[in-house]
């Protein structure tokens, strides 16, 4: 036999150079030349062992290599096991070309080709972002099943149809199983879990349907005459019977696989395992006594019960199996015995079982079949190893024996322990797995040029690490690997989550700032700028709210407010800055906050600004009361921002002798007197920002109280650097003569954009107690209405303003006529607006 395989591998070497091992050493079961089904379940993996016709094994099967007199099939097995999938595919396609469509051998090689493609596509499941995992599953399945789909489309009534459909179901399970392992490296995602559960539920349903179809075919075959059974294109009844057994086992393995969708030790995990135990029990009742299939089902039930937490019942099954066949030292039952002892908390007995097994095999590298025990020993090492080096070396050994997929599986088991939600009491007798072990595995994947896998493992290490400095290091490496894998979203999340976990550390905010920097750049692949901008804003706000007194918070808030202002959200920018000021209470953030509030207030209508100023005054007042450092800054802000009703006018507490401070003292006295204090307010040496805010403040005082307009106008006329509007306004308040009114009207009519300019002139003129000015405001209101669509809200508002001002100047008759005209020809639909017109329409 050794010479036989040496010859095969010599042939392999001549075909092409060796390639890396496949993600999973699944092999194609051998077939007899007659095409009859060969059922051999003496070797197998922890889930299920069955082989369907045409030679495709169950997903996740880690069966040992078997040989037959079918040399081409043996070659495909060897090529697949060595990872040379391109060569295996070439052999399959070459064989397909030798056997015409419609023949049984063509169907067999279509299935074998599909299996090779499934192995390749299962590996591709690990390529790409975890967020897109569910989107990669169906294309991978469809591509692998394509040879079978083509055959069935040409020969839908093929005698091989049931077996080909079984092959497709096995491929679906294989790729879905790979998806579970890929998902296990990432934090639990309810959406992804539900999507995978849906796919498994559909698979289980399809297996049940196919089982019923196979049962019907079996009934037909058993009723056939001897002459019919001898037809070369017919498949014998016993082949369908064995297929029924295999489908029964597949139902169990699917149910058991679903438990892996949930965190270990969770209620969902135990519930799924308990459901699998029920399915296994049903399968045992349907399977023949003494059959290998029934022994496999019994082992699967024991595994399910162990996972569900029913250790006692599982122990009875495992003990009974040992008593019934003391010589049965198969890997499956050895592994179950190890896990049973671990579940009982007896690590010494578990270690003794493992040691005895490997000693009997002569070497821990002796049999590929013992991968089942390898995983059980990994569980033992995770629970009881003296150091993490032992675990790391064992994971390396698993890879050498089972390939990259086996390593991924081992790492997912280690991650499950790292995430364990067991209580401190339950963990009392168990060692804590060091995150450094998982990080080392991640760094190893980096060296293998697989940044996606590396990013996931390093993320788990970062989130599990208790020491902040080490956690930050792992998080940074994970983020870098994720970026290299074109998954900026994952990079952002690991930085963000690690920073949250160690928020008390002084450097934690730097991780979130780094995440914000990543969010500010286009994502590789499908970038959604709007969604990414929202994420960036959330990250910046998180820095401000979590570390409000830090330098990072100031920088983050500046960045955030700049974004908000550029997108026209001045109000939000002002509020976010004020929130940071109250949380962090940093005096150096006071002026930037005031600057944002000033820009926001100057864009508001007078009545809107009143409400906002009330809120601002209350907040700053509380801040000054809590922190003496803000007493002087708030006092200065009150002079330049607050309405007179909001001020205490304590002119004795302002400190400083510079020109700006002296200016503020005089301005405060002037405002306190309501403009009654005569004289000018010198502006020499005053900072331009203070002068700009003071001008706005006095203009607002004048608009709120017409009695102050003359004095304010006189003061403002003496201030430098005024605009044409500001000069005209000050002159109007100071003189209120015809020329000043005409100047305001001219500016209002010539401004751009005109609606805003007209409104500005209207408010200014109507706010005066001058009758001539109010008539000019009415004229501007009519001009404004003429620029708008009749019936719009703004049109109604312009008409109402004109009517109200007519009423104020004593022309009630004209106000009534206008109101009646609107109600007659353009009656408002909105009740509130209609009632306002009706109030002027009646005598």
C-alpha positions in Angstrom: 0.0 0.0 0.0 2.8 2.4 0.8 4.4 1.8 -2.6 1.0 2.4 -4.2 0.7 5.8 -2.6 4.3 6.6 -3.3 3.5 6.1 -6.9 0.5 8.4 -6.7 2.5 11.2 -5.0 5.3 10.8 -7.6 2.6 11.4 -10.2 1.4 14.4 -8.2 4.9 15.9 -8.1 5.1 15.7 -11.8 1.8 17.5 -12.3 2.6 20.8 -10.6 4.6 22.3 -7.7 3.2 21.7 -4.2 0.8 24.3 -2.9 -0.3 25.2 0.6 -2.6 22.8 2.4 -6.3 23.4 2.0 -8.3 25.0 4.7 -9.7 21.6 5.7 -8.4 18.2 4.7 -11.8 16.9 3.6 -11.3 14.0 1.2 -13.5 12.3 -1.3 -14.7 8.8 -0.4 -13.7 6.1 -2.7 -16.2 4.3 -5.0 -16.2 0.9 -6.5 -16.0 0.7 -10.2 -19.5 -0.7 -10.3 -20.9 2.6 -9.1 -22.6 1.1 -6.1 -22.6 3.0 -2.8 -19.8 2.3 -0.4 -20.7 3.1 3.2 -17.7 3.1 5.6 -18.2 4.9 8.9 -15.4 3.3 10.8 -13.5 6.5 10.8 -14.8 10.0 11.3 -15.0 13.3 12.9 -16.8 14.7 15.9 -20.0 15.7 14.1 -20.9 12.9 11.7 -19.4 10.4 9.4 -21.2 9.4 6.3 -20.4 9.1 2.6 -22.9 9.7 -0.1 -22.8 8.2 -3.6 -20.4 9.8 -6.0 -17.9 10.1 -3.2 -18.5 13.4 -1.5 -18.0 13.3 2.2 -19.9 15.3 4.8 -18.9 18.9 5.6 -16.2 19.2 8.2 -15.4 15.5 7.8 -11.8 14.9 8.8 -11.7 11.3 7.6 -8.5 9.4 7.0 -7.3 8.8 3.5 -8.8 5.7 2.0 -7.8 3.9 -1.2 -9.7 1.8 -3.8 -9.0 0.3 -7.2 -10.3 3.6 -8.6 -6.9 5.2 -9.3 -8.3 8.5 -10.6 -10.5 8.9 -7.6 -7.6 8.1 -5.3 -5.5 10.7 -7.1 -8.2 13.4 -6.5 -8.3 12.4 -2.9 -4.5 12.8 -2.5 -4.5 16.1 -4.4 -7.3 17.5 -2.3 -5.6 16.4 0.9 -2.4 18.1 -0.1 -4.1 21.3 -1.0 -3.6 21.0 -4.7 -7.1 21.9 -5.6 -6.3 23.2 -9.1 -4.8 19.9 -10.0 -7.7 18.0 -8.4 -10.1 20.1 -10.5 -8.1 19.3 -13.6 -8.3 15.6 -13.0 -12.1 15.8 -12.4 -12.7 17.8 -15.6 -10.5 15.4 -17.5 -12.5 12.5 -16.3 -15.7 14.2 -17.1 -14.5 14.6 -20.7 -13.9 10.9 -20.9 -17.5 9.9 -19.9 -20.4 11.1 -22.0 -23.3 13.0 -20.4 -26.0 10.8 -19.0 -23.8 8.0 -17.8 -23.4 7.2 -14.1 -19.7 7.8 -14.3 -20.3 11.3 -15.6 -22.6 12.0 -12.7 -20.0 10.6 -10.2 -17.3 12.9 -11.6 -19.6 15.9 -11.6 -20.1 15.3 -7.9 -16.4 14.9 -7.2 -15.7 18.1 -9.1 -18.4 19.8 -7.0 -16.6 18.6 -3.9 -13.3 20.0 -5.0 -14.9 23.3 -5.8 -16.6 23.2 -2.4 -13.2 22.9 -0.7 -11.9 25.9 -2.6 -15.0 28.0 -1.9 -15.1 27.0 1.7 -11.6 28.6 2.0 -12.9 31.7 0.2 -15.5 32.2 2.9 -12.7 33.5 5.1 -11.7 36.1 2.6 -13.3 39.5 3.0 -15.1 41.5 5.7 -17.1 39.7 8.4 -19.9 42.2 7.7 -20.2 40.8 4.2 -20.0 37.1 5.3 -23.6 36.2 4.8 -23.4 37.7 1.3 -20.5 35.4 0.3 -22.2 32.2 1.3 -24.8 31.6 -1.4 -22.4 32.5 -4.3 -19.9 30.1 -2.9 -22.5 27.3 -2.7 -23.8 28.1 -6.1 -20.4 28.1 -7.7 -19.5 24.8 -6.1 -22.8 23.1 -7.1 -22.5 24.4 -10.7 -21.4 21.1 -12.2 -24.3 19.3 -10.6 -26.8 22.1 -11.6 -25.6 21.8 -15.2 -26.1 18.1 -15.2 -29.5 18.2 -13.6 -30.7 20.8 -16.0 -29.8 18.6 -18.9 -31.0 15.3 -17.3 -33.7 16.2 -14.6 -34.9 12.6 -14.6 -31.5 11.1 -14.2 -31.4 8.0 -12.0 -28.6 9.7 -10.1 -30.7 12.8 -9.3 -31.4 11.9 -5.6 -27.7 11.3 -4.9 -26.7 14.5 -6.8 -29.2 16.5 -4.7 -27.6 14.9 -1.6 -24.2 16.1 -2.8 -25.6 19.6 -3.1 -26.9 19.5 0.5 -23.5 18.2 1.7 -21.8 21.1 0.0 -24.2 23.6 1.6 -23.4 22.2 5.0 -19.7 22.3 4.3 -19.7 25.9 3.4 -22.1 26.9 6.1 -19.9 25.1 8.6 -16.9 27.2 7.3 -19.1 30.3 7.7 -19.6 29.4 11.4 -15.9 29.2 12.0 -15.3 32.5 10.2 -18.0 34.2 12.2 -16.7 32.8 15.5 -13.6 35.0 15.3 -15.7 38.1 15.4 -17.9 39.4 18.3 -21.4 37.9 18.3 -23.6 39.6 15.8 -27.4 38.9 16.3 -28.1 39.8 12.7 -25.5 37.5 11.3 -26.6 34.7 13.7 -30.2 35.0 12.6 -29.2 34.9 8.9 -27.1 31.8 9.5 -29.8 30.2 11.5 -32.2 30.8 8.7 -29.9 29.1 6.2 -29.4 26.1 8.5 -33.2 25.9 9.0 -33.7 25.8 5.3 -30.9 23.2 4.9 -32.5 21.0 7.5 -35.9 21.3 5.8 -34.3 20.4 2.4 -32.6 17.3 4.0 -35.9 16.2 5.4 -37.6 16.6 2.0 -34.8 14.7 0.2 -35.0 12.0 2.9 -38.7 11.5 2.0 -37.9 11.4 -1.7 -35.1 8.9 -1.1 -37.5 6.8 1.0 -40.0 6.7 -1.9 -37.2 5.7 -4.3 -36.2 2.9 -2.0 -39.8 1.6 -1.9 -39.8 1.6 -5.7 -36.6 -0.3 -5.9 -37.6 -3.0 -3.3 -40.7 -3.6 -5.4 -38.7 -4.1 -8.7 -38.3 -7.5 -10.3 -34.9 -9.1 -10.5 -34.7 -8.3 -14.2 -35.2 -4.5 -13.5 -32.6 -4.4 -10.8 -30.0 -5.7 -13.3 -30.3 -2.6 -15.5 -26.8 -0.9 -15.7 -28.4 2.5 -15.3 -30.4 1.6 -12.2 -29.2 2.2 -8.7 -29.9 -0.7 -6.3 -32.3 -0.4 -3.4 -29.6 -0.9 -0.8 -27.9 2.3 -2.1 -31.0 4.3 -1.2 -31.2 2.6 2.1 -27.7 3.6 3.0 -28.4 7.1 1.7 -31.4 7.3 4.1 -29.1 6.5 6.9 -26.6 9.1 5.9 -29.3 11.8 5.6 -30.5 10.8 9.1 -27.0 11.5 10.4 -26.8 14.7 8.4 -29.9 16.0 10.1 -28.2 15.4 13.5 -24.9 17.1 12.4 -26.8 20.1 11.1 -28.7 20.5 14.4 -25.5 20.2 16.4 -23.6 22.7 14.2 -26.3 25.3 14.9 -25.2 25.3 18.6 -21.9 26.8 17.4 -23.7 29.9 16.3 -24.0 31.0 20.0 -21.5 31.8 22.7 -20.3 28.8 24.6 -22.1 28.3 27.9 -25.0 30.6 26.8 -28.6 29.5 27.2 -29.0 29.6 23.4 -26.0 27.3 23.0 -27.4 24.8 25.5 -30.9 24.9 24.0 -29.6 24.3 20.5 -27.5 21.4 21.7 -30.5 20.0 23.6 -32.5 20.2 20.3 -29.7 18.3 18.5 -29.9 15.6 21.2 -33.6 15.1 20.4 -32.9 14.9 16.7 -30.1 12.3 17.4 -32.5 10.3 19.5 -35.0 10.2 16.7 -32.3 9.2 14.3 -31.2 6.3 16.5 -34.8 5.0 16.6 -34.9 4.9 12.8 -31.5 3.4 12.2 -30.9 -0.4 12.2 -29.6 -2.0 15.4 -25.9 -2.8 15.3 -25.2 -0.6 12.3 -22.3 1.8 12.2 -24.7 4.6 11.5 -26.5 4.0 14.7 -23.2 4.1 16.7 -22.4 7.4 15.0 -25.8 8.8 15.9 -25.3 7.6 19.5 -21.9 9.5 19.6 -23.5 12.6 18.3 -26.3 12.4 20.9 -23.6 12.1 23.6 -21.8 15.1 22.2 -25.1 17.1 22.1 -26.0 16.2 25.7 -22.5 17.3 26.9 -23.0 20.6 25.2 -26.5 21.0 26.6 -25.2 20.5 30.1 -26.8 17.1 30.7 -23.5 15.5 31.8 -25.1 12.6 33.6 -27.1 11.3 30.6 -24.1 11.8 28.3 -21.9 9.9 30.8 -24.3 7.0 30.7 -24.2 6.8 26.9 -20.4 7.0 26.8 -19.9 4.5 29.6 -22.4 2.1 28.0 -20.6 2.4 24.7 -17.3 1.5 26.4 -18.9 -1.5 28.2 -20.5 -2.8 25.0 -17.2 -2.6 23.1 -14.3 -2.4 25.5 -11.9 -2.5 22.5 -13.5 0.4 20.8 -10.8 3.0 21.0 -12.0 5.0 18.1 -11.0 8.7 18.1 -14.7 9.7 18.4 -15.3 7.9 21.6 -11.9 8.7 23.1 -12.6 12.4 22.5 -16.0 12.0 24.1 -14.5 10.4 27.1 -12.0 13.3 27.4 -14.7 15.9 27.2 -16.9 14.0 29.6 -14.2 14.1 32.3 -13.6 17.8 31.6 -17.3 18.4 32.0 -17.1 16.6 35.4 -14.1 18.8 36.3 -11.7 15.9 36.4 -8.8 17.2 34.4 -6.5 14.5 35.8 -8.6 11.7 34.3 -9.0 13.6 31.0 -5.2 14.0 30.8 -4.7 10.3 31.5 -7.1 9.3 28.7 -5.2 11.6 26.3 -1.8 10.3 27.3 -2.9 6.7 27.0 -4.3 7.3 23.5 -1.2 9.0 22.1 1.1 6.4 23.7 -0.9 3.6 22.1 -0.6 5.2 18.7 3.1 5.5 19.1 3.3 9.3 18.3 1.1 12.3 18.6 1.6 12.7 14.8 0.7 9.1 14.0 -2.8 9.1 12.7 -4.7 11.9 10.9 -7.9 10.3 12.3 -6.8 11.4 15.8 -7.6 15.1 15.0 -10.8 14.4 16.9 -8.8 13.7 20.0 -6.5 16.6 19.1 -9.4 18.9 19.6 -10.4 17.2 22.8 -6.8 17.6 24.1 -7.0 21.3 23.1 -10.0 21.6 25.4 -7.9 20.0 28.1 -4.9 22.3 27.6 -7.2 25.4 27.6 -8.5 24.2 31.0 -5.4 22.9 32.6 -2.2 23.8 30.7 0.6 25.2 32.9 1.5 27.9 30.4 0.1 29.3 27.2 3.1 28.0 25.2 1.7 24.5 25.4 -1.6 25.7 23.9 0.2 27.6 21.1 2.3 24.6 20.3 -0.7 22.3 20.2 -2.6 24.6 17.9 0.5 24.5 15.6 0.4 20.7 15.8 -3.3 20.7 14.9 -2.5 22.8 11.8 0.3 20.5 10.7 -2.1 17.5 10.9 -5.3 19.1 9.7 -4.4 22.2 7.7 -5.4 25.8 7.9 -9.1 25.1 8.5 -8.3 22.9 11.5 -6.1 25.7 12.9 -9.0 28.2 12.4 -11.2 25.8 14.2 -8.8 25.5 17.1 -8.4 29.2 17.4 -12.2 29.7 17.5 -12.3 27.2 20.4 -9.6 29.2 22.2 -11.5 32.5 21.6 -14.7 30.9 23.0 -12.9 30.3 26.2 -11.5 33.8 26.2 -15.0 35.1 25.9 -16.3 32.8 28.5 -19.2 34.2 30.5 -18.8 31.8 33.4 -19.2 33.2 36.9 -16.1 33.7 39.1 -17.3 30.7 41.1 -17.4 28.5 38.1 -14.0 29.7 37.0 -12.4 29.1 40.4 -10.7 25.8 39.4 -9.9 26.9 35.9 -6.9 28.9 34.7 -7.5 32.1 32.8 -6.4 31.9 29.2 -3.9 34.7 28.5 -4.9 37.1 25.7 -1.3 37.1 24.7 -1.8 33.6 23.4 -4.6 34.7 21.0 -2.5 37.8 20.1 0.4 35.6 19.2 -1.9 33.5 16.9 -3.0 36.7 15.3 0.6 37.9 14.7 1.3 34.5 13.2 -1.5 35.0 10.7 0.0 38.4 9.9 3.2 36.7 9.0 1.2 34.4 6.7 -0.2 37.4 5.0 -3.8 36.8 6.2 -4.6 40.2 7.8 -8.4 39.4 8.1 -7.8 36.4 10.3 -5.1 38.3 12.2 -7.4 41.3 12.8 -10.1 39.1 14.4 -7.7 37.3 16.7 -5.9 40.5 17.8 -9.3 42.1 18.4 -10.3 39.3 20.7 -7.0 39.7 22.6 -7.4 43.4 22.9 -10.9 43.1 24.3 -10.0 40.4 26.7 -6.7 42.0 28.0 -7.0 43.5 31.4 -3.8 45.6 31.3 -4.6 48.8 29.4 -1.1 49.2 27.8 -1.2 45.7 26.3 -4.8 46.0 25.3 -4.0 49.3 23.4 -1.1 47.5 21.6 -3.3 44.6 20.5 -6.0 47.0 19.4 -3.6 49.1 17.3 -2.2 45.9 15.7 -5.7 44.6 15.0 -6.8 47.9 13.5 -3.7 48.0 11.3 -4.5 44.4 10.1 -8.1 45.3 9.5 -7.1 48.3 7.4 -4.7 46.0 5.4 -7.7 43.7 4.8 -9.7 46.7 3.6 -12.0 46.6 6.6 -11.8 50.0 8.1 -15.1 49.5 9.9 -13.7 46.6 11.9 -10.5 48.7 12.7 -12.7 51.5 14.0 -14.7 49.2 16.2 -11.8 47.5 17.9 -10.2 50.9 18.7 -13.5 52.2 20.0 -14.4 49.2 22.1 -10.9 48.9 23.6 -10.9 52.6 24.5 -14.3 52.2 26.2 -13.2 49.2 28.2 -10.2 51.1 29.6 -11.7 54.6 29.6 -10.1 55.6 32.9 -6.6 55.3 31.3 -5.2 58.6 30.2 -4.3 57.3 26.8 -7.6 55.7 26.0 -8.9 58.8 24.2 -6.1 58.5 21.7 -7.6 55.2 20.4 -11.0 56.8 19.8 -9.3 59.7 18.1 -7.4 57.3 15.9 -10.8 55.6 15.1 -12.1 59.0 14.1 -9.2 59.6 11.8 -10.0 56.3 10.1 -13.6 57.3 9.8 -12.6 60.5 8.1 -11.1 58.7 5.1 -13.0 56.8 2.4 -13.5 53.1 3.2 -12.1 50.6 0.7 -14.7 49.0 -1.5 -18.2 50.2 -1.0 -18.0 53.6 0.8 -21.1 55.3 2.1 -19.9 58.9 2.8 -23.1 59.9 4.6 -23.0 56.9 6.9 -19.3 57.4 7.5 -19.8 61.0 8.3 -22.4 60.0 11.0 -19.9 57.6 12.4 -17.2 60.2 12.5 -19.5 62.6 14.3 -20.4 59.9 16.9 -16.7 59.1 17.5 -15.8 62.8 18.0 -18.8 63.3 20.3 -17.8 60.2 22.3 -14.4 61.7 22.9 -15.9 64.9 24.2 -18.4 63.2 26.4 -16.2 60.4 27.8 -13.0 62.5 28.4 -14.4 66.1 28.6 -11.4 67.6 30.5 -8.8 66.2 28.1 -6.9 67.9 25.4 -8.3 65.3 23.0 -11.8 66.4 23.9 -11.0 70.0 22.9 -9.5 68.8 19.6 -12.4 66.5 18.9 -15.0 69.2 19.7 -13.2 71.6 17.4 -13.2 69.0 14.6 -16.9 68.1 15.2 -18.0 71.7 15.3 -16.1 72.5 12.1 -18.0 69.7 10.4 -21.3 70.9 11.8 -20.8 74.5 10.8 -19.7 73.5 7.3 -22.8 71.4 6.8 -25.1 74.3 8.0 -25.8 73.0 11.5 -24.7 76.0 13.6 -27.2 75.3 16.3 -25.9 71.8 16.9 -22.3 73.0 16.9 -23.1 75.7 19.5 -25.0 73.1 21.7 -22.2 70.5 21.5 -19.6 73.1 22.4 -21.6 74.2 25.4 -22.1 70.6 26.5 -18.4 70.1 26.5 -17.8 73.3 28.4 -20.2 72.2 31.2 -18.8 68.7 31.4 -15.1 69.5 31.2 -15.2 73.0 32.8 -12.1 74.1 31.0 -11.7 77.9 30.9 -9.7 77.7 27.7 -12.8 76.3 26.0 -15.0 79.2 27.0 -14.1 81.6 24.2 -14.5 79.0 21.4 -17.9 78.2 22.8 -18.9 81.8 22.8 -17.7 82.2 19.2 -20.0 79.4 18.0 -22.9 80.8 20.0 -22.4 84.3 18.6 -22.4 82.9 15.0 -25.6 81.0 15.8 -27.4 83.8 17.5 -26.8 86.4 14.8 -28.7 84.2 12.3 -31.8 84.0 14.4 -35.0 86.1 14.4 -35.2 88.3 17.4 -37.8 86.3 19.2 -35.9 83.0 18.5 -32.7 84.6 19.9 -34.6 85.5 23.1 -35.3 81.9 23.9 -31.8 80.8 23.1 -30.3 83.6 25.2 -32.4 82.6 28.2 -31.0 79.0 27.9 -27.5 80.2 27.5 -27.7 82.6 30.4 -29.1 79.9 32.7 -26.3 77.4 31.8 -23.5 79.9 32.1 -24.9 81.2 35.4 -24.9 77.7 36.8 -21.3 77.2 35.6 -20.1 80.4 37.3 -21.8 79.4 40.5 -20.1 75.9 40.5 -16.7 77.1 39.4 -15.2 80.4 40.5 -12.8 80.3 37.6 -15.7 81.1 35.3 -17.0 84.1 37.3 -15.1 86.7 35.3 -15.5 85.1 31.9 -19.2 84.7 32.4 -19.5 88.3 33.6 -17.9 89.5 30.4 -20.1 87.3 28.3 -23.2 88.6 30.0 -22.3 92.2 29.0 -21.9 91.2 25.4 -24.6 88.5 25.1 -27.4 88.6 27.7 -30.6 90.6 27.4 -31.0 93.3 30.1 -33.5 91.2 32.0 -30.9 88.4 32.4 -28.2 90.7 33.8 -27.3 91.6 37.4 -25.3 94.7 36.4 -22.7 94.4 39.1 -20.2 96.8 37.6 -17.7 96.5 40.5 -16.5 92.9 39.9 -15.0 93.2 36.5 -11.2 93.0 36.8 -8.5 94.4 34.5 -7.3 97.8 33.3 -6.8 97.1 29.6 -8.8 99.0 26.9 -11.1 96.1 26.3 -12.0 95.7 30.0 -12.6 99.4 30.4 -14.8 99.3 27.3 -16.9 96.5 28.8 -17.3 98.5 32.1 -18.6 101.5 30.2 -20.8 99.3 28.0 -22.2 97.7 31.1 -23.1 101.0 32.7 -24.6 102.2 29.5 -26.8 99.2 29.2 -27.7 99.2 32.9 -29.1 102.8 32.5 -31.1 101.8 29.4 -29.1 104.3 27.4 -29.6 107.0 29.9 -25.9 107.6 30.5 -24.8 110.2 28.0 -21.5 110.4 26.2 -19.5 108.1 24.0 -17.9 104.7 24.7 -14.3 104.8 23.5 -13.3 102.0 21.2 -9.5 102.7 21.0 -7.5 99.5 21.6 -10.6 97.4 21.9 -10.3 93.9 20.4 -12.3 93.6 17.2 -14.2 90.6 18.4 -15.5 92.4 21.5 -16.5 95.4 19.3 -18.3 93.2 16.9 -20.3 91.5 19.6 -21.0 94.8 21.4 -22.4 96.3 18.2 -24.8 93.3 17.8 -25.8 93.5 21.5 -26.7 97.2 21.3 -28.6 96.8 18.1 -30.6 94.0 19.7 -31.3 96.3 22.7 -32.6 99.0 20.4 -34.9 96.5 18.6 -36.3 95.3 21.9 -36.8 98.7 23.4 -37.5 101.6 21.1 -36.9 104.1 23.9 -33.2 103.3 23.8 -32.8 103.7 20.1 -31.8 107.3 20.1 -29.0 106.9 22.6 -27.8 103.7 21.1 -27.8 105.2 17.6 -25.8 108.1 18.9 -23.2 105.8 20.4 -22.9 103.5 17.4 -22.4 106.4 15.0 -19.1 107.0 16.8 -17.8 103.5 16.4 -15.4 102.6 13.5 -15.5 100.0 10.8 -19.3 99.9 10.5 -21.0 98.6 7.4 -23.4 100.5 5.2 -26.3 98.9 6.9 -24.9 99.5 10.4 -24.3 103.2 9.6 -27.8 103.6 8.1 -29.3 101.9 11.1 -27.5 104.0 13.7 -28.4 107.2 11.8 -32.0 106.2 11.6 -32.2 105.5 15.4 -30.4 108.7 16.1 -32.5 111.0 13.9 -35.6 109.2 12.6 -35.9 111.7 9.8 -37.1 111.2 6.2 -33.6 110.8 4.8 -32.7 108.1 7.3 -35.9 106.2 6.5 -35.3 106.5 2.8 -31.8 105.1 3.3 -33.1 102.0 5.0 -35.7 101.5 2.3 -33.1 101.8 -0.4 -30.8 99.3 1.2 -33.7 96.9 1.8 -34.8 97.1 -1.9 -31.2 96.7 -3.2 -30.0 93.9 -1.0 -29.3 90.4 -2.1 -30.9 88.1 -1.5 -33.9 90.3 -1.6 -36.4 88.5 0.7 -33.9 88.6 3.6 -33.0 92.2 2.9 -36.6 93.2 2.8 -37.3 91.5 6.1 -34.4 93.2 7.7 -35.6 96.6 6.6 -39.2 95.8 7.7 -38.2 94.8 11.2 -35.9 97.8 11.6 -38.5 100.3 10.5 -41.5 98.7 12.2 -39.5 98.5 15.5 -39.5 102.3 15.7 -42.2 104.5 17.2 -42.1 106.7 14.1 -45.3 106.6 12.1 -43.4 107.4 8.9 -41.1 104.5 9.5 -44.0 102.1 10.1 -45.6 103.2 6.8 -42.3 102.5 5.1 -42.3 99.0 6.7 -45.8 98.3 5.3 -44.5 99.2 1.9 -41.6 96.8 2.2 -44.0 94.1 3.4 -46.1 94.5 0.3 -42.9 94.3 -1.8 -41.9 91.1 0.0 -45.3 89.5 -0.6 -45.0 90.4 -4.3 -41.9 88.2 -4.5 -43.6 85.1 -3.2 -46.1 82.6 -4.5 -49.6 83.4 -3.5 -50.9 81.0 -0.8 -47.5 80.1 0.6 -46.9 80.4 4.3 -44.4 83.2 3.8 -46.9 85.1 1.6 -49.5 84.9 4.3 -47.0 86.1 6.9 -46.0 89.1 4.8 -49.6 90.0 4.4 -50.3 89.7 8.1 -47.3 91.9 9.0 -48.6 94.6 6.8 -52.1 94.4 8.2 -50.7 94.4 11.8 -48.6 97.5 11.2 -51.6 99.3 9.5 -53.6 98.6 12.7 -50.7 100.0 14.8 -50.6 103.3 12.9 -54.4 103.6 13.3 -55.6 102.6 9.8 -57.9 99.9 11.0 -60.2 100.3 8.0 -57.4 99.5 5.5 -56.3 96.6 7.7 -59.8 95.2 7.7 -60.1 95.4 3.9 -56.9 93.7 3.4 -57.8 90.8 5.8 -61.2 90.4 4.1 -59.6 90.3 0.7 -57.3 87.5 1.7 -60.1 85.5 3.3 -62.3 86.0 0.3 -59.9 85.1 -2.5 -57.0 83.2 -0.8 -58.5 81.7 2.3 -55.8 79.9 4.4 -56.2 76.2 5.0 -54.4 76.3 8.3 -56.8 77.2 11.1 -54.3 79.3 13.2 -53.4 81.5 10.2 -57.1 81.9 9.2 -58.0 83.0 12.7 -55.3 85.7 12.6 -56.8 87.2 9.5 -60.3 86.9 10.9 -59.3 88.9 13.9 -58.6 91.9 11.7 -61.5 91.3 9.2 -64.3 92.1 11.7 -65.2 95.5 13.1 
